[in-house]
Amino acid sequence: MESSNGKEAEGAMKEEKSNTHQETETVSNAEETKLGSKVGSVSNKEMYFRADKIDFKSWDVQLEKHLSRAWSRDTEEQSTRKEEWEIDLGKLDIRHVIAYGTYGAVYRGNYDGQDVAVKVLDWGEDGIATAAETASLRASFKQEVAVWHKLDHPNVTKFVGASMGTSNLKIPSKSSSSDSVNSPPSRACCVVVEYLPGGTLKKFLIRNTRKKLAFKIVIQLALDLSRGLSYLHSKKIVHRDVKTENMLLDATRTLKIADFGVARVEAQNPRDMTGETGTLGYMAPEVLDGKPYNRKCDVYSFGICLWEIYCCDMPYPDLSFAEVSSAVVRQLQLVPRVHAEENTYVWYYEMHNHLRPEIPRCCPSSLASVMRKCWDANPEKRPEMDEVVRLLEAIDTSKGGGMLPEDQSTGCLCFTPARGP
């Protein structure tokens, strides 16, 4: 009986092995038929496939689809993830335009109860800007925000927030209807900062062109600007476009630095910072000449601004772009000289003098000295901005020394000891 049971067990095992073999053979045939499309679903370690039966092309298609879905998920996550500086556009109310610029306009508005200025960067109508142009503008915008949102100083315009997309932003239309609004392109962006009612320093100086400024006001404005720049430089930030048009005044005439559109973190290696960036008339010689530069280019620009604040006038008003560029930068010029031995002319290179604004004779020597130090042709000889602050703080304003008004200017450029207020 035991023998009979053993035979039955043995028969059952053989039948099970036979069924297993048939199942394996069926799976193998099915995989070959589908050209390996389900190779990944087979876990049997003893399974083998013919290489010429595997459809590697279909693998590539499936892999590409998988990666595409993964990238899409990452993009969606990035689009929904908010930056620390991103604002809620639902709390922003734009009222009217203040000024127009190269890349957009500045509006006055209100954000969450605070009086603000809104700088809207227009990247062009949807579908018109190329991918490269859009990428470049987005990079510039991120650069400005990255610099601005971490700054905190009484002489730097306070950053409120920004938005990478303005699809929910309603801008008042230029039409006469007060209810009419425009929606900017979806790829536009905006920067929101504190509103300063005093306007730009440039406009303030233009208003005082005839009567000029008292010496105390000159030094106060100069100190505000120098302290703001000293703070930026302490944070390794180079503004790169220091000019009176980029300085704003609050209700108490406190000056604050604005517009960080071309500002950037100072490179460890000065050779990493090149290219003409800034505004003609304020640009340092090394910048105009396309040479490497550092924070000392801001010091040069400050020197020009200091002259402008004192004189309430524009530097080089009658010169063209080419004339200023060639005159500010020290350039080589070929000049003929007689060669005594051969009785012929030999051409030599000579240096041009650097063009700088003319300092009025009524300007106190202490202030004139700061101007000259700041706009020195050699960047290494220019002082650091914290040193400029100390030099300005040491100037005595009790005896006056401001620029003489135009109706009293006869003594300003001669040898008379006349001094302004």
C-alpha positions in Angstrom: 0.0 0.0 0.0 2.8 2.3 0.8 4.3 1.5 -2.7 1.0 2.4 -4.3 0.8 5.7 -2.4 4.4 6.4 -3.4 3.7 5.8 -7.1 0.7 8.1 -6.9 2.8 10.9 -5.3 5.5 10.5 -7.9 2.9 10.7 -10.6 1.5 13.9 -9.2 4.9 15.5 -9.0 5.6 14.6 -12.6 2.3 16.0 -13.7 3.1 19.2 -11.7 6.5 19.6 -13.3 4.9 19.0 -16.7 2.3 21.7 -16.1 5.0 24.1 -14.9 7.1 23.4 -18.0 4.1 24.0 -20.2 3.3 27.3 -18.4 6.9 28.5 -18.7 7.0 27.6 -22.3 3.7 29.5 -22.8 5.1 32.6 -21.1 8.3 32.4 -23.2 6.4 32.1 -26.4 4.1 35.0 -25.4 7.1 37.2 -24.7 8.8 36.4 -28.0 5.5 37.1 -29.8 5.3 40.6 -28.1 9.0 41.3 -29.0 10.0 41.7 -25.4 7.4 44.4 -24.6 6.8 42.9 -21.2 10.3 41.8 -20.3 10.2 43.9 -17.2 7.2 41.9 -15.8 8.9 38.5 -15.8 10.7 37.8 -12.6 11.9 34.3 -13.2 15.7 34.4 -12.9 16.0 31.3 -15.2 14.2 33.0 -18.1 16.2 33.8 -21.2 15.3 35.8 -24.3 16.8 36.0 -27.8 18.3 39.5 -28.4 16.9 39.6 -31.9 13.4 39.2 -30.5 13.6 42.2 -28.1 12.1 45.5 -29.4 14.6 48.1 -28.0 12.8 50.8 -30.0 9.6 50.3 -28.0 11.7 50.5 -24.8 13.1 53.9 -25.9 9.5 55.1 -26.6 8.3 54.0 -23.2 11.3 55.5 -21.4 10.8 58.8 -23.1 7.1 58.9 -22.1 8.1 58.1 -18.5 10.7 60.8 -18.3 8.3 63.3 -20.0 5.7 62.6 -17.3 8.3 63.0 -14.6 9.5 66.3 -16.0 5.9 67.5 -16.3 5.3 66.7 -12.6 8.5 68.6 -11.6 7.5 71.6 -13.7 4.0 71.7 -12.1 5.6 71.5 -8.7 7.9 74.4 -9.4 5.0 76.5 -10.8 2.9 75.9 -7.7 5.8 76.3 -5.3 6.0 80.0 -4.1 9.2 81.9 -3.5 9.7 83.6 -0.2 9.5 87.0 -2.0 6.4 86.2 -4.0 3.3 88.3 -3.2 -0.5 87.8 -3.4 -1.6 89.7 -6.5 -5.1 89.7 -5.1 -4.0 92.2 -2.5 -2.4 94.5 -5.0 -4.4 97.5 -6.3 -2.8 99.5 -9.2 -4.0 103.0 -9.6 -2.1 105.1 -12.2 1.2 105.2 -14.1 4.1 107.1 -12.7 6.7 106.7 -15.4 7.6 104.6 -18.5 10.9 102.8 -19.0 12.7 100.7 -21.6 11.2 97.4 -20.4 7.8 98.5 -19.0 6.2 101.0 -16.7 6.1 102.0 -13.1 2.7 102.5 -11.4 1.5 103.8 -8.1 -0.7 101.4 -6.1 -1.6 99.9 -2.8 -0.6 96.5 -1.4 -2.3 95.2 1.7 -2.8 98.8 2.9 0.7 100.0 2.1 1.4 102.8 -0.5 3.7 101.2 -3.1 5.3 101.6 -6.5 4.8 98.7 -9.0 7.4 98.1 -11.7 5.8 96.0 -14.4 8.3 94.4 -16.8 6.6 93.8 -20.2 8.2 90.9 -22.0 6.2 91.6 -25.2 2.9 90.1 -26.3 2.4 86.4 -25.8 3.7 84.3 -28.7 5.9 87.1 -30.0 9.0 87.0 -27.7 11.3 84.1 -28.6 12.2 81.5 -26.0 15.7 82.9 -25.7 14.5 86.4 -25.2 12.0 85.3 -22.6 14.6 83.2 -20.8 17.0 86.2 -20.7 14.4 88.5 -19.3 13.3 86.0 -16.7 16.9 85.6 -15.7 17.3 89.4 -15.4 14.2 89.7 -13.3 15.2 86.9 -10.9 18.6 88.6 -10.6 17.0 91.9 -9.6 14.7 90.2 -7.1 17.5 88.0 -5.7 19.6 91.2 -5.0 16.8 93.4 -3.7 14.6 91.3 -1.4 17.4 90.6 1.1 18.4 94.3 1.5 17.5 96.3 4.6 19.0 99.8 4.9 17.5 103.3 5.4 19.2 104.5 2.2 17.9 101.6 0.0 14.4 101.5 -1.3 12.4 98.9 0.7 11.5 95.8 -1.3 7.9 94.6 -0.7 7.6 91.6 -3.0 7.4 90.4 -6.6 5.5 88.1 -8.9 6.8 86.0 -11.8 3.4 85.9 -13.5 0.9 88.8 -13.8 -2.1 87.0 -15.3 -4.2 88.2 -12.3 -2.8 91.8 -12.5 -5.2 94.4 -13.7 -3.6 97.6 -15.0 -5.6 100.8 -15.6 -6.1 101.5 -19.3 -4.9 104.6 -21.0 -8.5 105.2 -22.2 -10.7 107.8 -20.6 -13.0 105.2 -19.0 -12.0 104.8 -15.3 -13.4 101.3 -15.3 -11.2 100.1 -18.2 -8.3 97.9 -17.4 -5.6 96.0 -19.3 -4.2 92.6 -18.5 -0.4 92.3 -19.2 1.0 89.3 -21.1 1.0 86.2 -18.9 4.8 86.0 -19.1 5.2 89.6 -17.7 6.3 90.1 -14.1 6.3 92.9 -11.5 8.3 94.2 -8.6 6.6 96.0 -5.7 8.5 98.5 -3.6 7.7 101.3 -1.2 6.4 104.4 -2.8 8.6 107.5 -2.3 6.7 110.8 -3.0 9.8 112.9 -3.6 10.4 111.5 -7.0 13.9 111.0 -8.5 17.0 112.9 -7.4 17.5 113.9 -11.0 14.1 115.7 -11.2 14.8 117.4 -7.8 18.2 118.7 -9.2 16.5 120.0 -12.4 14.0 121.9 -10.3 16.9 123.6 -8.5 19.0 124.3 -11.6 18.8 128.1 -11.2 18.8 128.6 -7.4 21.1 125.7 -6.6 21.3 123.8 -3.3 22.5 124.9 0.1 25.8 123.2 1.1 24.2 121.4 4.0 21.7 119.8 1.6 24.4 118.8 -0.8 26.3 117.0 1.9 23.2 115.4 3.3 22.2 114.0 -0.1 25.8 112.9 -0.7 26.0 111.1 2.6 22.7 109.3 2.0 24.0 108.0 -1.3 27.4 107.1 0.0 26.0 105.2 3.0 23.6 103.3 0.8 26.4 102.3 -1.6 28.7 101.4 1.3 26.0 99.1 2.6 25.6 97.4 -0.8 29.3 96.9 -1.2 29.5 95.4 2.3 27.0 92.8 1.0 29.2 92.2 -2.1 26.7 93.8 -4.4 27.7 96.1 -7.2 24.9 98.4 -8.4 26.5 99.1 -11.8 24.1 101.9 -12.8 24.6 104.6 -10.2 23.1 107.8 -11.4 20.8 110.5 -10.1 17.8 109.0 -12.1 18.1 105.8 -10.0 17.9 107.6 -6.7 14.6 108.4 -5.0 13.6 110.9 -2.3 11.0 110.4 0.4 8.8 113.0 2.0 11.7 114.2 4.3 14.2 114.4 1.4 16.0 111.2 2.5 17.7 109.7 -0.5 17.2 106.0 -1.3 18.9 103.9 -3.9 16.6 102.2 -6.3 16.5 100.1 -9.6 18.6 97.0 -9.2 17.9 95.8 -12.7 21.6 95.4 -13.6 23.0 95.0 -10.1 24.8 91.8 -9.4 26.8 90.0 -6.7 30.4 90.9 -7.0 32.5 88.2 -8.5 35.5 86.8 -6.6 37.6 87.3 -9.7 37.2 90.8 -11.3 37.7 89.3 -14.7 34.4 87.6 -14.4 32.7 91.0 -14.5 32.9 92.6 -17.9 30.7 94.3 -20.5 29.3 97.8 -20.8 26.6 98.1 -18.2 25.4 101.4 -16.9 24.6 104.9 -18.3 26.8 107.0 -20.4 28.3 109.9 -18.5 28.4 107.9 -15.3 30.2 104.8 -16.5 33.8 104.3 -15.3 36.6 104.2 -17.9 37.3 100.5 -17.4 33.6 99.7 -18.0 33.5 101.8 -21.2 36.7 100.2 -22.3 35.3 96.7 -21.8 37.9 95.8 -19.2 37.2 93.8 -16.0 35.8 95.8 -13.2 34.6 95.6 -9.6 32.7 97.7 -7.0 35.1 100.6 -7.8 33.0 101.4 -10.9 30.2 102.5 -8.5 32.7 104.8 -6.7 33.5 106.5 -10.1 29.8 106.9 -10.8 29.3 108.3 -7.3 31.9 111.0 -8.0 30.0 112.1 -11.1 26.7 112.2 -9.0 28.5 114.2 -6.3 29.4 116.8 -8.9 25.9 116.8 -10.3 24.4 117.3 -6.8 26.6 120.2 -6.1 26.2 121.9 -9.5 22.5 120.9 -10.1 23.6 120.4 -13.7 24.2 117.6 -16.2 27.7 116.3 -17.0 28.8 116.6 -20.7 25.4 117.9 -21.9 26.7 118.8 -25.4 28.8 115.7 -26.2 27.6 112.7 -28.2 28.0 109.1 -27.1 31.1 108.6 -29.1 32.7 111.8 -27.9 32.1 111.0 -24.2 33.3 107.4 -24.7 36.5 108.4 -26.3 37.2 111.3 -24.0 36.5 109.6 -20.7 38.6 106.5 -21.4 42.4 107.0 -21.7 43.2 106.2 -25.3 46.3 105.9 -27.4 46.8 108.3 -30.3 49.4 108.1 -33.0 51.4 111.3 -33.3 54.4 112.1 -35.6 57.8 112.9 -34.3 61.0 113.8 -36.1 63.7 111.1 -36.1 66.9 113.1 -35.9 69.3 110.5 -37.3 67.3 109.5 -40.3 65.6 112.9 -40.7 62.2 111.2 -41.0 59.0 111.1 -39.1 58.4 108.3 -36.7 54.9 107.6 -35.3 54.5 107.3 -31.5 51.6 106.6 -29.2 50.5 109.3 -26.8 47.8 109.2 -24.1 44.7 111.4 -24.1 43.8 113.1 -20.9 40.7 111.8 -19.2 37.5 113.9 -19.5 35.9 114.9 -16.3 33.3 117.5 -15.3 34.8 120.9 -14.5 34.7 121.6 -10.8 33.5 125.2 -10.0 36.0 127.5 -8.2 33.4 128.2 -5.5 33.3 124.5 -4.5 35.0 123.9 -1.2 38.4 122.1 -1.6 37.3 119.4 0.8 34.4 118.4 -1.4 36.4 118.9 -4.7 39.0 116.5 -3.3 36.4 113.8 -2.7 35.1 114.2 -6.3 38.6 113.8 -7.8 39.5 110.8 -5.6 36.3 109.0 -6.7 36.6 109.6 -10.4 40.3 108.7 -10.6 41.2 106.9 -13.8 42.9 104.1 -11.8 40.2 102.0 -10.0 42.7 100.9 -7.3 43.3 104.6 -6.3 39.6 105.3 -5.8 38.6 105.1 -2.1 36.2 102.5 -0.7 32.7 103.9 -0.1 33.0 103.6 3.7 36.0 105.9 3.4 34.0 108.3 1.3 31.4 108.4 4.1 34.1 109.4 6.6 35.4 112.1 4.3 32.0 113.6 3.8 31.2 113.4 7.5 34.3 115.5 8.2 33.3 118.4 6.0 32.3 121.6 7.8 29.0 123.0 6.4 28.5 125.7 9.0 30.2 128.4 6.8 28.3 127.5 3.6 30.0 126.7 0.3 27.1 125.7 -2.0 27.1 126.5 -5.7 26.2 130.1 -6.4 22.9 130.7 -8.1 23.0 131.6 -11.8 22.3 135.3 -11.2 25.4 135.4 -8.9 27.6 133.0 -10.8 30.1 135.6 -12.1 32.3 135.0 -9.1 32.1 131.2 -9.3 34.6 130.6 -12.1 37.0 133.4 -11.4 39.3 134.1 -8.5 36.9 135.9 -6.2 36.3 134.2 -2.8 32.5 134.1 -3.2 30.7 131.2 -1.6 27.2 130.0 -1.9 24.8 129.2 1.0 
